[in-house]
């Protein structure tokens, strides 16, 4: 993680996925339906949602759907989860992302909390801090190196 230096295009892409995920829960409408965002070599984006009875099944289906086919240049998988930071459990939008030409991807989480806003005291989700880089999982698109 010390040498994490993404291209601007990749950074823009995974922050777009984080922002899209957070926007889905911002007005208190959560939880987020897990989704993938794929970019083909020509730069075209495709978003697919994985609505299942159990949230974790949707997350697994999203993860299982990303494979190194050559038709995908970048991917992001987003879900609503939890992280523990400084001894406190937080709701978080989690995004795993990777590129076809990189062996390792990224796992970012954006913490959020609920707050009452407005005259009607509707519950909204509010971001807490900046997205945090939690790890560098193997890219689901990497085929280099071989065994």
Buried (B, 14 or more C-beta within 10 A) or exposed (E): EEEEEBEEEBBEBBBBBBBBBBEBBBEEEBEBBBBBBBBEEEEEEEEEEBEBEEBEEBBBBBBEBBEBEEEBBBBBBBBBBEBEBEEEEBBBBBBBBBBBBBBBBBBBBBBBEEEEEEEEEEEBBEBBEEBBEBEBEEBBBBEEEEE
